[in-house]
């Protein structure tokens, strides 16, 4: 008995990594990440678990990203855009040993496109995308138009991105988790500069950088952004008289190139969607339908 009492009590440090990872895996990502500050061992284990979660999040099995971007006056007429997964730059290179800071810098890219029910009979501007070494079919580039009156220096775009769980029937969603809900300011100077520098071939092939001026971010933390190609529309109306210090009225077409989402933000939205399904388990509830 004295020999047993003399032994040091077991501590969490004596547990093998496998048991600790199994225990940590029960935490949601929002609860898991703060545990990394406990000690170096926990930081490594949390980082490893978090990396595998990011990998699973990018698979998006049975999930879709749906984007809505519109001027406030066009909310009812603006189409919803489906988004095709293009890749997560740097994810495979990061590996399970990557730091949490580096994993927070990862972004996942999507290509917005019009659904079959929203495509026009004749594509306005078809393009060919190269995905994983294969040419994708010609698709219509979705776009929106922005007009500025004389003296206006900016316009605004309401932007909503949702992660939806595909239902048993086409067009029905079982859950919906918001990825972004913000307002993009589109400045006159930005439109002019992007129209002057636009090159469709260059912008489609190059992977976007965070400092790419063609990306408009929905928030100051740069969690979600949209990469546009800007084309100025020719003025077919009669000249408009403006003051000596006023800018003339202009119109531009913004072609969607890519939707860019911080991979951590995508993971958090995925977990929110999964939590919704657990809450409504066994209930035949359709949260949203395809627009």
C-alpha positions in Angstrom: 0.0 0.0 0.0 2.8 2.4 0.8 4.4 1.6 -2.5 1.2 2.5 -4.4 0.8 5.7 -2.5 4.4 6.7 -3.2 3.8 6.6 -6.9 3.3 9.9 -8.7 -0.3 10.5 -9.8 -1.0 10.3 -13.5 -1.1 13.5 -15.5 -2.3 14.5 -18.9 1.3 14.7 -20.0 1.5 10.9 -19.6 -1.2 10.2 -22.1 -0.2 9.2 -25.7 -0.8 11.5 -28.6 -3.4 9.2 -30.0 -5.7 9.6 -27.0 -5.2 13.3 -26.8 -6.1 13.7 -30.5 -9.2 11.6 -30.0 -10.2 13.9 -27.1 -9.4 17.1 -29.0 -11.3 16.0 -32.1 -14.6 16.4 -30.1 -14.0 20.1 -30.0 -15.3 22.5 -32.7 -12.7 24.5 -34.5 -13.7 27.7 -32.6 -13.1 25.9 -29.3 -10.1 23.9 -30.5 -7.8 26.7 -31.7 -7.5 28.4 -28.3 -6.2 25.2 -26.7 -3.1 25.5 -28.8 -1.9 28.2 -26.4 -1.6 25.7 -23.5 1.8 24.3 -24.4 4.0 23.4 -27.3 2.7 19.8 -27.4 -0.9 20.9 -27.5 0.0 23.4 -30.2 1.5 20.7 -32.4 -1.5 18.4 -31.8 -4.0 21.1 -32.5 -2.2 22.2 -35.6 -2.1 18.6 -36.9 -5.8 18.1 -36.3 -6.7 21.5 -37.8 -4.7 20.8 -41.0 -6.7 17.6 -41.6 -9.9 19.5 -41.0 -8.9 22.1 -43.6 -8.2 19.3 -46.1 -11.7 17.8 -45.5 -13.3 21.2 -45.7 -12.0 21.8 -49.3 -13.5 18.5 -50.5 -17.0 20.0 -50.0 -18.8 16.7 -50.5 -22.5 17.2 -51.1 -22.0 21.0 -50.5 -22.1 24.0 -52.8 -21.0 27.6 -52.5 -23.6 30.0 -53.7 -22.7 33.7 -54.4 -25.0 36.7 -54.6 -23.5 40.1 -55.6 -25.7 42.9 -56.6 -26.3 46.7 -56.5 -28.9 47.5 -53.8 -31.4 48.5 -56.4 -31.1 45.1 -58.2 -31.6 42.7 -55.3 -34.6 41.0 -56.8 -33.3 40.6 -60.3 -29.7 39.6 -59.6 -29.0 35.9 -60.2 -27.5 33.5 -57.7 -24.2 32.1 -58.9 -23.0 28.6 -58.3 -19.3 28.3 -57.6 -17.0 25.6 -58.9 -13.9 24.6 -56.7 -10.6 25.5 -58.4 -8.1 24.7 -55.6 -6.5 25.7 -52.3 -3.1 27.2 -53.0 -0.4 26.0 -50.7 -2.5 23.4 -48.8 -0.6 20.3 -49.9 2.7 22.1 -49.5 1.9 23.2 -45.9 1.5 19.7 -44.6 0.4 18.6 -41.1 3.4 20.3 -39.5 2.4 23.8 -40.7 1.9 26.4 -38.1 -1.5 27.7 -37.3 -0.4 31.1 -38.6 0.5 29.7 -42.0 -2.7 27.7 -42.2 -4.7 30.9 -41.5 -3.1 32.4 -44.7 -4.5 29.7 -46.9 -7.2 30.6 -49.4 -9.6 28.5 -51.4 -10.6 29.6 -54.9 -13.9 29.1 -56.8 -15.1 30.0 -60.3 -18.6 31.5 -60.2 -21.0 30.4 -63.0 -24.6 30.7 -63.9 -26.8 27.7 -63.3 -28.5 25.9 -66.2 -31.8 27.7 -65.4 -30.2 31.1 -65.6 -28.0 30.8 -68.7 -29.0 32.7 -71.8 -29.8 30.8 -75.1 -26.6 32.2 -76.6 -23.5 32.8 -74.4 -22.4 36.4 -74.4 -18.7 35.8 -73.9 -17.7 32.1 -73.7 -14.4 31.1 -72.2 -12.5 27.9 -71.7 -11.1 27.1 -68.2 -8.2 24.8 -67.6 -8.8 22.6 -64.6 -6.2 19.9 -63.5 -4.7 19.8 -67.0 -8.1 19.3 -68.7 -10.1 21.8 -70.6 -13.5 22.5 -69.2 -16.5 23.1 -71.5 -17.2 26.6 -72.7 -19.3 28.5 -70.2 -20.9 31.9 -70.0 -18.9 34.4 -67.9 -21.4 35.9 -65.4 -21.1 39.6 -65.1 -22.8 42.7 -63.6 -23.0 46.3 -64.8 -22.1 49.4 -62.7 -22.9 52.9 -63.8 -21.8 56.1 -62.2 -23.5 59.4 -62.8 -21.6 62.7 -63.2 -20.0 63.6 -59.8 -20.4 60.1 -58.3 -17.1 58.7 -57.0 -18.2 55.2 -56.0 -20.9 52.5 -56.2 -21.7 49.7 -53.8 -22.3 46.0 -54.2 -24.0 43.9 -51.6 -22.2 40.5 -51.4 -23.6 37.3 -49.8 -21.8 33.9 -50.0 -23.4 30.8 -48.5 -22.4 27.2 -48.0 -25.4 25.0 -48.7 -26.0 21.3 -48.2 -27.5 19.8 -51.3 -30.9 18.1 -50.6 -32.3 14.8 -52.0 -33.9 16.7 -54.9 -32.3 19.1 -57.3 -32.7 22.7 -56.2 -33.4 21.9 -52.5 -31.0 22.7 -49.7 -31.0 20.9 -46.3 -28.9 23.5 -44.5 -27.4 26.9 -45.2 -24.4 28.5 -43.5 -23.3 32.1 -44.2 -19.7 32.5 -45.4 -19.9 36.3 -46.0 -22.3 39.1 -45.8 -20.8 42.5 -46.6 -20.8 45.5 -48.8 -18.1 46.2 -51.4 -17.2 49.7 -52.4 -16.4 50.1 -56.0 -14.5 53.4 -56.6 -14.5 55.3 -59.9 -10.7 55.4 -60.0 -10.5 51.6 -59.4 -12.9 51.0 -62.3 -10.9 53.2 -64.6 -7.6 51.7 -63.7 -8.8 48.1 -64.0 -10.4 48.8 -67.3 -7.2 50.2 -68.6 -5.1 47.2 -67.4 -7.6 44.5 -68.2 -6.3 41.4 -70.0 -8.6 38.5 -70.1 -5.9 35.9 -70.9 -3.5 37.1 -68.2 -6.1 37.3 -65.5 -7.6 33.9 -66.2 -4.2 32.1 -66.0 -2.6 33.9 -63.1 -3.3 32.8 -59.6 -4.5 35.8 -57.6 -2.4 37.3 -54.9 -3.8 39.0 -51.8 -2.4 42.3 -53.0 -3.9 41.8 -56.5 -5.8 45.1 -57.2 -8.4 43.3 -59.3 -9.7 41.7 -56.1 -12.4 43.5 -54.1 -12.7 42.3 -50.5 -16.0 42.1 -48.6 -14.4 42.8 -45.3 -11.3 44.5 -43.8 -10.0 41.1 -42.6 -9.9 39.9 -46.2 -11.8 36.7 -45.5 -13.8 36.8 -48.7 -13.0 38.5 -52.0 -14.1 38.6 -55.6 -11.7 38.9 -58.5 -13.1 40.9 -61.4 -12.2 41.8 -65.0 -13.4 45.3 -65.8 -14.6 46.4 -69.3 -15.7 49.9 -70.0 -18.9 50.3 -72.0 -19.0 52.6 -74.9 -21.3 55.6 -74.5 -23.9 55.4 -77.2 -25.9 58.3 -75.9 -25.5 61.9 -76.8 -22.8 63.8 -74.9 -23.8 65.0 -71.5 -22.8 68.5 -70.3 -20.8 68.3 -67.0 -19.1 70.9 -64.9 -15.4 71.7 -65.3 -14.5 69.8 -62.2 -17.1 66.9 -62.5 -16.3 63.4 -63.8 -18.6 62.4 -66.7 -21.1 59.5 -66.4 -19.6 56.1 -67.1 -20.7 52.5 -67.3 -18.6 49.3 -66.8 -19.1 45.6 -67.0 -17.5 43.6 -64.2 -16.9 40.0 -65.3 -16.5 37.5 -62.4 -13.2 35.7 -62.5 -12.9 34.0 -59.1 -14.4 33.9 -55.6 -11.7 33.7 -53.0 -12.4 32.5 -49.5 -10.1 32.1 -46.5 -10.0 28.4 -46.0 -10.4 28.8 -42.2 -13.6 30.7 -42.9 -14.8 27.9 -45.2 -14.2 25.3 -42.4 -16.1 27.4 -39.8 -19.1 27.6 -42.2 -18.9 23.9 -42.9 -19.1 23.1 -39.2 -22.0 25.6 -38.8 -23.9 23.7 -41.5 -23.2 20.3 -39.9 -24.4 21.6 -36.6 -27.7 22.7 -38.2 -28.2 19.2 -39.6 -27.7 17.7 -36.2 -30.2 20.1 -34.7 -32.8 19.2 -37.3 -31.9 15.5 -37.5 -35.0 13.4 -38.3 -37.0 16.4 -39.4 -37.8 16.9 -43.0 -37.0 20.6 -43.1 -36.0 22.4 -46.2 -34.2 25.6 -45.2 -33.8 27.1 -48.6 -34.4 26.4 -52.3 -32.3 27.2 -55.3 -33.2 30.6 -56.8 
